[in-house]
Amino acid sequence: MRQPEHVRAVQAFARRELVGKDAYLDSLAEAPLPLYERFADTGLANWWVPKEHGGPGLSLEDGVRIVAELAYADAGAAFTLFIPVLTTSMVSWYGSPELRDHYLGKLVAGNGFCATLGSEHAAGSELARITTTARRDGDDVVLDGEKAFSTNADFADFLVVVARAEHDPAGYLAVLVPRDTPGIRIDKRWDVLGLRSSATYQVTLTDCRVPAANVLRGNGLRLLEVGLNASRILIATTALGVARRIRDVCLEYGRSKQVKGAILANNAVFAAKLGQFEMQIDVMANQCLAAARRYDEIAARPDAAAEFLRVGTLKAALTTKMFCGQTGWQIASAASEMFGGVGYTHDAVIGKLLRDVRYVSIVEGGDDVLRDLVFNRYVVPVSQRS
């Protein structure tokens, strides 16, 4: 079946800009890398932003197909390009018409980036413990605090900051903050193990003042839950792309390697492992697409914003991220053993792929956190929930 035009455009971009450049992409080069600016030439920058704001308006199912192709070539590039979906989703569903028109329209026109500031050192998996505060001062909201991990923050057009309401310990806000607002300081870029072509920062906010109209509607933690649905499904999809790349790298290695005078690819044990990979990859692909379709079903409803608030965390987003992260890691781990000693060196790309896929089970909720969430939200009967 012929791929849609937007998928073919992404495949061409990946071949031209990413494939064969693993050492450069793994080098922690300065961000944003120029290749992200060239991605805009495909016409697909911020491909999920609705058409009414000037974006391509593609579905999350389309996004799964796009991210799978990008992650096949480099998961870090994929992550950089799709992670703004977390931020724009919150603004699109819960920002005022003025915020949506101005900031989403400007983002699309400039092929820009945005970022979310949620997690903190003492509140990574327990966001209810965040200490960043938002206080009302006349017609403004003033933000103070330190955020530990925010991808794209340094070169973002705007940020959405999740903060505790200073005078309401049980209240949380999500606040849109233009990147050039005084009081934003980038403390450092994290030296991450994988996804090194992306850029994740520690950020401090000091007396950071924005209009109160920049506060999104609803509880900030709930809005973050809603935004995480799309990004978690696409994070899972990066595991699919990396797994496909690992399969092909292993097959290429097997065709060039001889064991006991015979081509390794003809060895029954080696072939069986690749057959196992293919089965796992097929299930991963089906699961990512199914989860995206579930998201798109809600997004197409006239009451989508209210329905997302009611549902909060989608079960399909949680289970897909866990399954693909665990399965991708199993594939990468088995493949690294298939390479023998060279698989434990930087001479073979399998080491990079192993480090890249590991993030899927760590960011936006580690597997233990998500297992607990699935249990409490979807296993415990409603009548017995606290």
ZAMARGU-4260 file (C-alpha; in steps of 0.2 Angstrom, whole numbers, plus 5000, padded with zeros to 4 digits):
<rodrens>
0) 5000/5000/5000 | 5007/5017/4995 | 5011/5028/5010 | 5002/5045/5012 | 5011/5060/5005
5) 5016/5067/5022 | 5024/5050/5027 | 5034/5050/5011 | 5040/5067/5015 | 5046/5062/5032
10) 5054/5047/5025 | 5063/5058/5013 | 5069/5070/5026 | 5075/5056/5037 | 5085/5048/5023
15) 5093/5065/5019 | 5096/5072/5036 | 5097/5058/5049 | 5102/5042/5042 | 5120/5038/5042
20) 5123/5053/5055 | 5122/5043/5071 | 5139/5049/5078 | 5134/5067/5076 | 5116/5065/5082
25) 5123/5056/5098 | 5136/5069/5101 | 5126/5081/5112 | 5128/5094/5098 | 5121/5112/5101
30) 5102/5113/5101 | 5092/5116/5091 | 5101/5107/5078 | 5100/5115/5061 | 5091/5100/5054
35) 5076/5104/5064 | 5074/5120/5055 | 5076/5110/5039 | 5062/5099/5044 | 5050/5114/5042
40) 5053/5113/5023 | 5042/5097/5023 | 5028/5108/5028 | 5025/5097/5043 | 5032/5107/5058
45) 5019/5105/5072 | 5009/5094/5061 | 4995/5091/5074 | 4991/5110/5077 | 4973/5113/5071
50) 4970/5120/5054 | 4960/5135/5062 | 4977/5141/5069 | 4986/5138/5053 | 4993/5121/5056
55) 4992/5105/5046 | 4979/5098/5057 | 4984/5080/5056 | 4977/5067/5068 | 4987/5057/5081
60) 4985/5042/5070 | 4995/5052/5057 | 5007/5057/5070 | 5011/5039/5075 | 5015/5035/5057
65) 5026/5051/5056 | 5035/5048/5072 | 5038/5029/5068 | 5048/5035/5053 | 5058/5049/5062
70) 5062/5037/5076 | 5068/5024/5065 | 5082/5036/5060 | 5084/5045/5077 | 5073/5044/5092
75) 5080/5061/5099 | 5075/5070/5083 | 5058/5062/5084 | 5056/5067/5102 | 5061/5085/5099
80) 5049/5087/5085 | 5034/5080/5093 | 5035/5084/5111 | 5027/5101/5109 | 5011/5092/5107
85) 5010/5091/5126 | 5011/5110/5127 | 5000/5114/5112 | 4986/5102/5118 | 4984/5110/5134
90) 4983/5127/5126 | 4972/5121/5112 | 4959/5113/5123 | 4960/5125/5138 | 4967/5142/5133
95) 4956/5157/5129 | 4952/5161/5111 | 4965/5175/5112 | 4979/5164/5118 | 4975/5150/5105
100) 4975/5162/5091 | 4990/5172/5096 | 5002/5159/5102 | 4997/5144/5091 | 4996/5155/5076
105) 5013/5162/5079 | 5020/5145/5083 | 5015/5138/5066 | 5020/5154/5056 | 5037/5153/5063
110) 5039/5134/5063 | 5043/5136/5081 | 5044/5125/5097 | 5036/5126/5114 | 5039/5117/5131
115) 5030/5111/5147 | 5038/5114/5164 | 5030/5101/5176 | 5042/5090/5185 | 5054/5095/5199
120) 5068/5086/5208 | 5057/5082/5223 | 5041/5080/5213 | 5045/5069/5198 | 5032/5056/5199
125) 5022/5065/5212 | 5017/5081/5204 | 5005/5086/5218 | 5021/5090/5228 | 5027/5103/5216
130) 5034/5119/5225 | 5034/5131/5211 | 5021/5144/5215 | 5009/5155/5206 | 5003/5171/5215
135) 4990/5183/5210 | 4996/5201/5210 | 4983/5213/5202 | 4980/5208/5184 | 4996/5198/5184
140) 5001/5180/5190 | 5019/5179/5197 | 5029/5162/5196 | 5043/5157/5206 | 5051/5140/5207
145) 5063/5127/5199 | 5059/5114/5186 | 5070/5099/5183 | 5067/5093/5166 | 5060/5102/5151
150) 5064/5097/5133 | 5065/5112/5121 | 5064/5125/5134 | 5079/5136/5129 | 5073/5138/5111
155) 5054/5138/5114 | 5043/5152/5109 | 5032/5149/5124 | 5031/5138/5140 | 5017/5131/5150
160) 5021/5131/5168 | 5012/5120/5180 | 5012/5128/5198 | 5004/5127/5214 | 4992/5142/5219
165) 5001/5151/5233 | 4986/5154/5243 | 4977/5138/5239 | 4988/5122/5244 | 4975/5111/5234
170) 4975/5122/5219 | 4986/5120/5204 | 4987/5131/5188 | 4994/5129/5171 | 5001/5146/5165
175) 5007/5151/5147 | 5023/5160/5149 | 5032/5168/5133 | 5050/5162/5133 | 5057/5180/5133
180) 5048/5184/5149 | 5060/5192/5162 | 5064/5180/5176 | 5067/5164/5166 | 5084/5157/5168
185) 5091/5141/5160 | 5102/5133/5173 | 5109/5119/5162 | 5106/5107/5148 | 5106/5089/5155
190) 5119/5077/5149 | 5107/5063/5145 | 5112/5045/5141 | 5101/5043/5125 | 5091/5055/5114
195) 5106/5066/5114 | 5100/5075/5098 | 5086/5082/5109 | 5089/5095/5123 | 5082/5094/5140
200) 5085/5108/5153 | 5084/5113/5171 | 5075/5130/5172 | 5072/5142/5187 | 5058/5155/5187
205) 5061/5170/5198 | 5047/5184/5200 | 5041/5179/5182 | 5026/5190/5179 | 5013/5187/5165
210) 4995/5193/5163 | 4982/5183/5173 | 4973/5180/5156 | 4988/5168/5152 | 4981/5155/5165
215) 4973/5140/5156 | 4955/5135/5162 | 4955/5121/5174 | 4966/5112/5187 | 4984/5112/5181
220) 4987/5094/5186 | 4972/5088/5177 | 4976/5098/5161 | 4994/5091/5162 | 4986/5073/5162
225) 4976/5077/5147 | 4991/5084/5138 | 5001/5069/5142 | 4989/5057/5133 | 4995/5062/5115
230) 5014/5063/5120 | 5014/5046/5129 | 5007/5038/5114 | 5020/5046/5103 | 5034/5042/5115
235) 5028/5023/5114 | 5029/5025/5095 | 5048/5030/5096 | 5051/5013/5103 | 5042/5006/5088
240) 5054/5015/5076 | 5069/5011/5086 | 5064/4992/5086 | 5062/4992/5067 | 5079/5000/5066
245) 5087/4987/5077 | 5079/4973/5067 | 5086/4979/5051 | 5103/4983/5059 | 5104/4965/5066
250) 5099/4958/5049 | 5113/4968/5040 | 5125/4962/5053 | 5119/4944/5051 | 5122/4944/5032
255) 5140/4951/5034 | 5145/4940/5049 | 5151/4922/5048 | 5150/4909/5061 | 5158/4892/5059
260) 5160/4895/5041 | 5142/4900/5038 | 5133/4916/5036 | 5125/4921/5053 | 5109/4926/5045
265) 5106/4908/5040 | 5109/4901/5058 | 5092/4895/5065 | 5094/4903/5082 | 5099/4920/5075
270) 5084/4919/5062 | 5072/4914/5076 | 5077/4930/5086 | 5073/4941/5071 | 5056/4932/5069
275) 5053/4936/5087 | 5057/4954/5084 | 5045/4955/5070 | 5031/4948/5080 | 5034/4961/5094
280) 5036/4975/5081 | 5019/4970/5073 | 5010/4971/5090 | 5018/4987/5095 | 5013/4995/5079
285) 4995/4989/5080 | 4994/4995/5098 | 5001/5013/5095 | 4988/5015/5081 | 4974/5008/5091
290) 4979/5020/5105 | 4980/5035/5093 | 4963/5031/5086 | 4955/5031/5103 | 4963/5048/5106
295) 4956/5054/5089 | 4939/5048/5093 | 4938/5060/5108 | 4947/5074/5099 | 4934/5074/5085
300) 4919/5076/5097 | 4911/5094/5099 | 4914/5092/5118 | 4931/5085/5117 | 4939/5097/5130
305) 4926/5093/5143 | 4927/5074/5139 | 4946/5074/5140 | 4944/5083/5157 | 4932/5069/5162
310) 4943/5055/5157 | 4959/5062/5162 | 4972/5049/5159 | 4968/5037/5144 | 4970/5019/5148
315) 4977/5016/5131 | 4990/5029/5132 | 4996/5022/5149 | 4996/5003/5143 | 5004/5008/5126
320) 5018/5017/5133 | 5022/5003/5146 | 5020/4989/5133 | 5031/4998/5120 | 5044/5003/5132
325) 5046/4986/5139 | 5045/4977/5123 | 5057/4989/5114 | 5070/4987/5128 | 5068/4968/5127
330) 5072/4969/5108 | 5087/4981/5111 | 5094/4970/5125 | 5093/4954/5115 | 5100/4963/5100
335) 5115/4969/5109 | 5119/4952/5114 | 5118/4946/5096 | 5132/4958/5092 | 5144/4950/5105
340) 5158/4960/5111 | 5156/4974/5098 | 5139/4977/5104 | 5146/4984/5120 | 5157/4997/5111
345) 5153/5013/5102 | 5159/5006/5086 | 5142/4998/5083 | 5126/5008/5082 | 5116/4995/5093
350) 5123/5004/5109 | 5116/5020/5104 | 5099/5012/5100 | 5099/5003/5117 | 5102/5020/5126
355) 5089/5029/5115 | 5075/5016/5118 | 5077/5016/5137 | 5069/5033/5139 | 5052/5026/5134
360) 5050/5018/5151 | 5057/5033/5161 | 5050/5049/5155 | 5032/5055/5158 | 5030/5042/5171
365) 5041/5027/5174 | 5033/5010/5172 | 5031/5008/5191 | 5021/5024/5192 | 5011/5020/5177
370) 5007/5002/5184 | 5001/5010/5200 | 4990/5023/5190 | 4982/5009/5179 | 4978/4999/5195
375) 4970/5014/5204 | 4961/5021/5189 | 4956/5005/5179 | 4958/4989/5190 | 4950/4995/5207
380) 4931/4995/5206 | 4924/5013/5205 | 4915/5010/5221 | 4931/5006/5231 | 4942/5020/5224
385) 4948/5033/5237
</rodrens>
